[in-house]
Amino acid sequence: MNINQAINFIDKELSQTLRDYQSWFTLEPDVLTFKPEVGWSIEQILEHVTLTNHFFIDFN
């Protein structure tokens, strides 16, 4: 795999992941805020992904 193929692969995978997350934003509040004993709530995951993407995009 060359660098262009790697970049295209990462772009495709990231774009698909972000599309998959879109439906999570409309979940019921009880589902969004439920936090298991171990791990993050869906709300925390969405915040993390959103902030990571914000700073990643601003970095470039």
N, C-alpha and C positions, 0 to 999 in steps of 0.2 A: 504494500500500500504506500503510495507516495503522499506527500504533504497535502496536495489538493484533494485527494481522495479522503484523507483523514479529516480535513476541515469539513468537507461535504458530509461525511458520515456523522460527525459531531453535531453539525448544524441540523441535520435531519432528525437525529435522536432527541436533541434538546427541543426542537420545535414540536415534535410529537408529544413529548412529556408535558410541555406547557399547554398544549391543546387538551391533553387528558386531565390536567388540573382544573381547567375552566369550570367544569361541572361541579367541582367541590365548593366553589364560592357561593353556590345557591343552596347548599344543604341547610337543613333546619338548625337553628342555634344550639339546640341540645346535642346534636350530632357534632357540630363544629367544635364545641367546647369540651366534649367528653375527653378526659385524659386518663389513659390506662395507668396502672400502677408503674409500669415501666414504659418509657417512651413519651412521645409528644402527642398533643391533640392535633386534629386536622387544622385547626386555626393556627397553631404554632408552626406547623409544617408550611402552610401557605405563606405566613409572614416571613419565614426563613427563606423560602424560595423567591418571594417577591423582593426582599432586601438584597439577597445575593445577586439576583439578576440586575437590579438597579445599580449596584456598585460595580458589577462586572461590565455592564454596558457603559457606565460612566468612565471606567478605567481605560477603555479602549478608545 
